[in-house]
Amino acid sequence: MSLLRRLAEEGMTIVAVTHTLANVEEFCHTVVCMGRGGHLTFAGAPVDAMRFFETDRLGALFRRMEDGGPKSWRARFEADTTYGAAAHPDADGATATIARVAESLQVRGRRLFRQFRILTDRNIRLLIADRRTLIMAAAQSLLIGGLMGYAFGSFGQGLEGVNAKNALLLLLGLCAIWLGCNAASKDIVGELTIYQRERAINLSTFAFVASKFLVSAIFTMIQLIVAYLLVAVLAESIPGYFFEQLALLLIGSASGTAIGLVISSTANTRDQATTIVPMALVPQLILAGVLVPKLPAFAESIAKVAVSGYWLTEAMKSSFIAASGPIMVMNPKTGGLIAMTARSAGLGAFIVTLHAIAFFLIAWGVTLWRNSPRRQAV
């Protein structure tokens, strides 16, 4: 586009037919808009086109031309003495100050919801059509659930049993976060080219990221439920209240999905995203507070602020304590027995939910920033 603009300024006439309008405002002197049936609806500078169609971006022209039909826009254009001459503006016309027309919240909300619905339907259809991914996901759930259930077929007695139950809770929590993170880690970067093209014609980044989150989260939850039921059948038991633990794991999977979207929004390729996933999961394992019961003060502060695995494990331990009464564990300082403690399940679920929201907003913001037209030009 820069080359074509330079050739035009040197005296050559350049005519380009395009549906990708990201660079038109910056590089083109004149736009000619045609509605369905070949009706000329406007001819003039890009800034004048936005004023004429009463919109703040060129990408909305297609939708605006459908409002009332192309014949009415043609009649309006021919009757308007301001634009009727369709004279060629000077080179500076394309970069003049644009009088932005504010879009009402109601109209914006309807457009956002419609895009979200269309994108969600598209993502579901793509997922269902990918038989290989579905088969691998099913095998993954069966393998994880079957192996964990078999390994914890017997917890043992005394402190051995308590440690085994805590280990099972830790693995279930990490499994929930890992499944979500792994499923969503390639969602954004895998469709980056498509997103950039659709963004040029008025695609909402929020709708794009939200649809990815919803479909990946539901897909992960189905995987998790299959694995959880297998563990419940094969293992000696599920420590804590059965349905409460499942609900906590589903919330954890949503946080894992949001973490995966953050990875996908920052990665440049699908392979790079795959490489980053273990780096995001290691802190969830080490800082969960089970493998390392006495975390350094700074590490514990980080865990309380940003590690979903810490709060998910605390919530599941709380359910375990509530269902089984006082649970005695060894005091690492004295070697004696003390009652196991944990933060409340409600608090843990609330903070993991906040993490899911925060990571989702980060993924949305990074996607919007990295693919903004100004940054792309740089």
C-alpha positions in Angstrom: 0.0 0.0 0.0 2.9 2.4 0.7 4.4 1.6 -2.7 1.0 2.2 -4.5 0.6 5.5 -2.6 4.1 6.6 -3.7 3.4 5.7 -7.3 0.1 7.6 -7.2 1.9 10.7 -5.8 4.4 10.4 -8.7 1.6 10.7 -11.2 0.5 7.1 -11.8 -3.2 6.3 -11.6 -3.7 3.3 -9.2 -7.1 1.5 -9.0 -7.5 -1.1 -6.3 -10.5 -3.3 -5.6 -10.5 -4.5 -2.0 -12.8 -5.7 0.9 -9.9 -5.3 3.4 -10.2 -1.7 4.5 -7.5 -1.5 7.2 -5.2 0.7 5.1 -7.6 2.5 2.9 -8.0 5.5 5.2 -4.3 6.0 5.4 -3.2 5.4 1.8 -6.0 6.1 -0.6 -7.1 9.5 -2.0 -10.5 8.4 -3.2 -12.9 5.6 -2.4 -15.8 4.5 -4.7 -18.5 2.5 -2.8 -20.8 0.2 -4.6 -23.8 -1.5 -3.1 -25.6 -4.7 -4.1 -26.6 -4.6 -7.8 -23.7 -2.3 -8.7 -25.3 0.9 -7.4 -22.8 3.7 -6.8 -23.5 4.9 -3.2 -20.5 7.2 -2.7 -17.4 8.6 -4.4 -14.9 10.8 -2.6 -12.3 11.0 0.2 -12.3 8.2 2.8 -13.0 10.8 5.6 -16.0 12.1 3.6 -17.2 8.5 3.1 -17.3 8.1 6.9 -19.2 11.4 7.3 -21.6 10.5 4.5 -22.5 7.1 6.0 -22.4 8.5 9.5 -19.9 6.0 10.9 -16.5 6.2 12.6 -14.7 3.5 10.7 -14.6 2.4 7.1 -15.2 -1.3 8.0 -18.8 -0.3 9.0 -19.6 0.9 5.5 -20.7 -2.6 4.3 -23.3 -2.8 7.1 -24.4 0.8 6.7 -25.0 0.3 3.0 -27.5 -2.5 3.8 -29.5 -0.1 6.0 -32.2 1.2 3.7 -30.8 -0.5 0.7 -28.2 0.6 -1.9 -30.8 2.5 -4.0 -31.7 4.9 -1.2 -28.0 5.6 -0.6 -27.5 6.2 -4.3 -30.4 8.7 -4.3 -29.0 10.4 -1.3 -25.6 10.7 -2.7 -26.8 12.1 -6.0 -29.0 14.6 -4.2 -26.3 15.8 -1.9 -24.5 18.8 -3.4 -21.6 18.4 -1.0 -20.6 15.1 -2.5 -22.4 15.0 -5.8 -19.5 16.3 -7.9 -17.3 13.4 -6.6 -14.3 15.6 -7.2 -10.9 14.2 -6.3 -9.6 15.5 -3.0 -6.0 16.6 -2.6 -3.4 14.2 -1.1 -4.0 15.6 2.4 -7.7 14.8 2.3 -7.2 11.2 3.3 -5.5 12.2 6.6 -7.8 15.0 7.6 -9.4 15.1 11.0 -12.4 12.8 11.2 -15.5 13.8 13.0 -16.3 10.6 15.0 -19.9 9.6 15.2 -20.5 7.9 18.6 -22.3 4.5 18.5 -25.0 4.1 21.1 -24.4 1.5 23.9 -27.5 -0.4 22.7 -26.3 -0.7 19.1 -22.8 -1.6 20.3 -24.2 -4.2 22.6 -26.3 -5.8 19.9 -23.4 -5.9 17.5 -21.1 -7.4 20.1 -23.6 -10.1 21.0 -24.3 -11.0 17.4 -20.6 -11.3 16.7 -20.1 -13.4 19.8 -22.9 -15.7 18.8 -21.6 -16.1 15.2 -18.0 -16.7 16.4 -19.1 -19.2 19.1 -21.1 -21.2 16.5 -18.1 -21.2 14.2 -15.8 -22.4 16.9 -18.1 -25.2 17.9 -18.5 -26.3 14.3 -14.7 -26.3 13.8 -14.2 -28.3 17.0 -16.8 -30.9 16.1 -15.3 -31.2 12.6 -11.8 -31.9 14.0 -12.2 -35.6 14.7 -8.5 -36.1 15.5 -8.7 -33.5 18.3 -11.8 -35.1 19.7 -10.3 -38.6 19.7 -7.1 -37.3 21.4 -9.2 -35.4 24.0 -11.2 -38.5 24.8 -8.1 -40.7 25.1 -6.5 -38.0 27.3 -9.4 -37.9 29.7 -9.6 -41.7 29.9 -5.9 -42.0 30.4 -5.7 -39.4 33.1 -8.8 -40.5 35.0 -7.9 -44.2 34.7 -4.3 -43.8 35.8 -5.1 -41.6 38.8 -8.0 -43.8 39.8 -5.8 -46.9 39.6 -2.9 -45.3 41.5 -5.1 -44.2 44.3 -7.1 -47.4 44.6 -6.0 -47.6 48.2 -5.0 -44.6 50.3 -3.5 -46.6 53.2 -3.9 -45.9 56.9 -3.1 -43.1 59.2 -0.8 -40.3 58.0 0.0 -42.3 54.8 -3.7 -42.1 53.9 -4.0 -38.4 54.7 -0.9 -37.7 52.5 -2.3 -39.8 49.7 -5.7 -38.0 49.8 -3.9 -34.6 49.7 -1.8 -35.8 46.8 -4.9 -36.8 44.9 -6.6 -33.4 45.5 -3.4 -31.7 44.3 -3.3 -33.8 41.1 -7.0 -33.3 40.4 -6.6 -29.5 40.8 -3.5 -29.4 38.6 -5.2 -31.6 36.0 -8.1 -29.1 35.8 -5.8 -26.2 35.3 -3.6 -28.1 32.8 -6.5 -29.3 30.7 -7.8 -25.8 30.3 -4.5 -24.2 29.7 -3.4 -26.8 27.1 -6.8 -26.6 25.2 -6.8 -22.8 24.9 -3.1 -22.1 24.5 -3.3 -22.2 20.6 -6.8 -20.7 20.2 -5.8 -17.1 19.4 -2.4 -17.6 17.8 -3.8 -20.4 15.6 -6.4 -18.0 14.0 -4.3 -14.8 14.1 -4.4 -14.3 10.4 -8.1 -14.7 10.3 -8.6 -12.4 13.2 -6.5 -9.7 11.7 -8.5 -9.8 8.4 -11.8 -9.8 10.2 -10.6 -7.1 12.6 -10.2 -4.8 9.6 -14.0 -5.1 8.9 -15.3 -4.3 12.3 -14.7 -7.5 14.3 -14.8 -7.0 18.1 -11.7 -8.3 19.8 -13.7 -8.9 23.0 -16.3 -11.0 21.1 -13.4 -13.0 19.5 -11.6 -13.7 22.7 -14.9 -14.4 24.7 -16.1 -16.9 22.1 -12.7 -18.7 22.3 -12.9 -18.7 26.1 -16.5 -20.1 26.2 -15.9 -23.0 23.8 -12.6 -24.0 25.2 -13.8 -23.8 28.8 -16.9 -26.0 28.1 -14.7 -28.5 26.1 -12.3 -28.7 29.0 -15.1 -29.1 31.6 -16.4 -32.1 29.6 -12.9 -33.7 29.6 -12.6 -33.0 33.3 -15.9 -34.5 34.2 -15.0 -37.7 32.3 -11.7 -37.9 34.1 -13.2 -37.1 37.5 -15.9 -39.8 37.2 -13.2 -42.4 36.3 -11.2 -41.4 39.4 -14.4 -41.6 41.5 -15.1 -45.2 40.2 -11.5 -46.5 40.4 -10.0 -44.7 43.4 -10.8 -45.6 47.0 -12.8 -42.4 47.3 -12.9 -38.7 46.5 -11.8 -36.8 49.6 -14.4 -34.3 50.5 -17.9 -33.7 49.2 -18.2 -35.2 45.8 -20.2 -32.5 44.0 -18.4 -29.6 45.8 -15.0 -30.9 44.7 -16.3 -31.2 41.1 -17.6 -27.7 41.2 -14.3 -26.4 42.5 -12.4 -28.3 39.7 -14.7 -26.8 37.0 -13.9 -23.3 38.3 -10.2 -24.2 38.2 -10.5 -25.4 34.6 -12.0 -22.0 33.7 -9.0 -20.3 35.2 -6.7 -22.6 33.4 -8.5 -21.8 30.1 -8.0 -18.1 30.7 -4.3 -18.7 31.4 -4.1 -20.6 28.1 -5.6 -17.6 26.3 -3.0 -15.3 27.8 -0.3 -17.7 26.5 -1.9 -17.8 23.1 -2.2 -14.0 22.9 1.5 -13.5 23.7 2.9 -16.3 21.5 3.9 -15.7 17.9 3.4 -19.3 16.7 1.5 -22.4 17.8 4.7 -24.2 18.6 5.9 -21.3 20.8 2.6 -21.5 22.7 3.1 -25.2 23.3 6.5 -24.5 24.7 5.2 -21.9 27.1 2.5 -24.0 28.6 4.8 -26.0 31.0 6.4 -22.7 32.1 2.9 -21.6 33.2 2.1 -24.8 35.0 5.3 -25.3 37.0 4.4 -22.4 39.5 1.0 -24.0 39.9 2.6 -27.2 41.1 5.4 -25.8 43.3 3.4 -22.9 44.8 0.3 -24.9 45.5 1.4 -25.5 49.1 1.3 -29.3 49.1 4.7 -30.4 47.8 6.3 -27.5 49.7 4.1 -27.0 52.8 6.2 -24.2 54.2 6.7 -21.7 51.3 9.1 -18.8 51.7 7.2 -15.6 52.6 7.7 -14.0 49.2 6.7 -17.1 47.3 3.6 -17.5 49.5 2.7 -13.8 48.7 3.0 -14.5 45.0 0.8 -17.7 45.4 -1.9 -15.8 47.2 -2.1 -13.1 44.5 -1.6 -14.9 41.2 -1.5 -18.8 41.5 -4.8 -20.4 41.0 -3.4 -23.8 42.0 -2.8 -22.5 45.5 -6.4 -21.4 46.1 -7.9 -24.3 44.3 -5.9 -26.7 46.5 -6.9 -24.8 49.6 -10.6 -24.9 48.7 -10.5 -28.7 48.0 -8.6 -29.3 51.3 -11.3 -27.3 53.1 -14.0 -29.5 51.6 -12.0 -32.6 52.7 -11.8 -31.3 56.2 -15.5 -30.4 56.3 -16.5 -33.8 55.1 -14.2 -35.9 57.3 -14.0 -33.9 60.5 -10.7 -33.0 62.1 -7.8 -34.4 60.1 -4.5 -34.9 61.9 -1.2 -34.3 60.1 2.4 -34.2 61.2 3.8 -30.9 62.5 7.1 -30.6 60.5 8.6 -28.5 63.3 7.9 -30.8 66.3 7.0 -34.2 64.7 3.8 -34.2 66.6 0.3 -34.3 65.3 -1.8 -31.2 64.6 -5.1 -30.6 62.9 -4.9 -29.8 59.2 -6.2 -26.3 58.3 -7.2 -24.7 55.0 -8.8 -21.5 53.8 -12.6 -21.8 53.2 -13.9 -23.4 50.0 -16.0 -20.3 49.3 -13.0 -18.0 49.5 -10.9 -20.2 47.3 -13.6 -20.5 44.7 -14.1 -16.8 44.7 -10.4 -16.0 44.2 -10.0 -18.6 41.5 -13.0 -17.0 39.7 -11.3 -13.6 40.0 -8.2 -15.2 38.5 -10.2 -16.5 35.6 -11.7 -13.0 35.0 -8.3 -11.3 35.4 -6.5 -13.6 33.0 -9.3 -13.3 30.4 -9.1 -9.5 30.5 -5.3 -9.8 30.1 -5.7 -12.0 27.1 -8.2 -9.6 25.6 -6.0 -6.6 26.2 -2.9 -8.2 24.9 -4.7 -9.4 21.7 -6.1 -5.9 21.2 -2.8 -4.2 21.7 -0.6 -6.5 19.7 -2.9 -6.3 16.7 -3.8 -2.7 16.7 -3.5 -0.9 13.3 -1.0 1.6 14.7 1.3 -1.2 16.1 1.0 -3.2 12.9 2.1 -0.2 10.9 5.2 0.2 13.2 
